[in-house]
Amino acid sequence: MNTIAHRLVQIQARIKLAEQRYLRPPGSTQLLAVSKTCPLADLQTLYKLGQRHFAENYLQDALPKIAEMPTDVCWHFIGPLQSNKTRPVAENFHWLHTLERLKIARRLNQQRPAEQPPLNVCIQVNISADPNKSGLPPEAVAELAKEISTLPRLRLRGLMALPQQQTELAPQRIPFQKLAELYAQLNQRGFELDTLSMGMSNDLEAAVAEGSTLLRIGSGLFGPRKYPQ
Ligand SMILES: *Cc1c(COP(=O)(O)O)cnc(C)c1O
């Protein structure tokens, strides 16, 4: 059996089992295939197996893949975004998960082509207040969310976090629980968020347990990466 096909079955089984175990509605956690550093052929294999959501971290790798893949793929940008690189994201992607600055939000809003629907965005939150991690501190998220909701070419969908990797379930759950609490608070304040982008290959069970709606899975689908990140 093709190894990507095999890994896809395994990941889908893990998601299904976690949804059952943690009493999540079946199918409430979507699978986002993180294809950074992967060759086009691997993306095509997953596409043929029905995968439609793909995520990339590096623009120079992503743009040729976007040009080659079928047009019904939904592309997510999940890498750090500098203000001089916003235009290709605004023009070529459907989602951005790493928004953390108003300046970037304003540029994307200006650059999003009129004939396309608004760009879906998630605010990246530094949920464990880790000085080495990007993302907004939790207490600053509501203010940026308010600003984003005034920008017509962006649609604020939710929150994203990339916590420190842990091996055990209990510590894995802590930052995800904090992110889910912040998400619930924002929705109580009237924001209409529907996306919690959290969970990767090693901690997807913890993320499903805490309410993830979008799992970003790389090595679990494509195998170990040749170089880090
Ligand atoms: C690489 C990456 C992932 C996927 O990580 P895996 O451990 O390979 O599943 C998820 N999110 C972000 C932001 C990434 O950079």
The ligand as an ORCA input file, in Angstrom:
! r2SCAN-3c Opt
* xyz 0 1
  C       4.992     22.094     10.276
  C       3.801     22.666     10.927
  C       2.728     21.841     11.304
  C       2.720     20.333     11.129
  O       3.569     19.712     12.026
  P       3.697     18.113     12.098
  O       4.281     17.876     13.422
  O       4.569     17.710     10.968
  O       2.328     17.552     11.959
  C       1.617     22.459     11.865
  N       1.561     23.802     12.045
  C       2.559     24.608     11.693
  C       2.430     26.073     11.918
  C       3.709     24.074     11.135
  O       4.728     24.908     10.803
*
